[in-house]
Amino acid sequence: MTRAPENLLAVRRLLLEHLNRDPNRVRDEDLEPNEVGIVGDPNHRGGYHCGSDRVVTNDYSVVESPRDRNGLTLDAAALDVGMFEWRDPLGRMHNLQTFSVWCVAQCTANAPDTRDIREIIYSPDGQRVLRWDRLGRRSTGDRSHLWHTHFSFFRDSIKANRDQTPLFRRYLTSIGLITASTGGDDMFCRKGDKGPAVEALQRLLAELGYSPGKIDGEYGPATEAALSAARKAAGNSVTDGSAYTPAAWLTLQTLLARKYAGQRGPAGERGPAGPQGSKGDPGQPNPIDYRQLARAAVDLAAEQRAGNQG
């Protein structure tokens, strides 16, 4: 019987903990438990929402990649996320569409915490359905994805029980729902640093056309120059590239949005859509902590003042 794997259940708990703001009521602006699904309904056959007992002959979720063929078990390998809205203290609205576009941008930049994601089926604007496919096989999906976003994970990552929460934790940090004290600060780095955060920055800069030199996870002069050039191109008043700060992050996200606005992926056949999964324990919500957003706001204001003085 197809089952929900623990690593995707952990992602589900994380999202509900922070995006289901009032678990005691059903509200349009909250992500409700029945809007985050993993296992398809009993009649569903084929696709990443199914384990080995429900896949079909030549199932695309098995045959198109050795990572899927070698990782097939009874576990489902997909996650559906429904609609939500959250306005941060700076007045910016975050919802399913902005969340989906952010995740696709991270995948396009090949951030280290996205490499187990096979595809994302989503709507960037509530009107079109697009598909980011790591294998380049498909570019669209059915209209149910106007209201939910589908993530497929390579089955070998599910079989290995690899942690899939870092990407989603980074997103929640970026919109102020997780603070640095809970481990969300590791996306930022500065000259002299080494590690996955630097590598993710380098890949993002390269994707935007600003060469950081060798992508080696080391924040050296080439990475500094690339970040500085990107900030200058974006019209920032401060173009320092020696530190990847919240303000610099916002700049690169803006450049990504400009680059990919309105673009479609390669043409291809439409794959099967995943259904909504069953309800589960929503977990307990955390109180809102604004320190991460306040830090970003202070950073932006300080840079603006420095630019005006210069």
QUISULGI-V642401 format. One record per helix or strand of 2 or more residues. SS is the DSSP state (@ for helix, = for strand). FROM is the first residue (numbers start at 1). TO is the last residue. If there is no record, write none. Layout:
# QUISULGI-V642401
((SS	FROM	TO) (SS	FROM	TO))
This chain:
# QUISULGI-V642401
((@	6	19) (@	33	35) (=	36	37) (@	60	63) (@	66	69) (=	78	81) (=	85	87) (=	93	95) (@	96	108) (@	112	114) (=	117	122) (=	130	133) (@	143	146) (=	149	153) (@	155	159) (@	165	174) (@	180	182) (@	184	187) (=	189	190) (@	196	207) (@	221	233) (=	243	244) (@	246	260) (@	291	309))
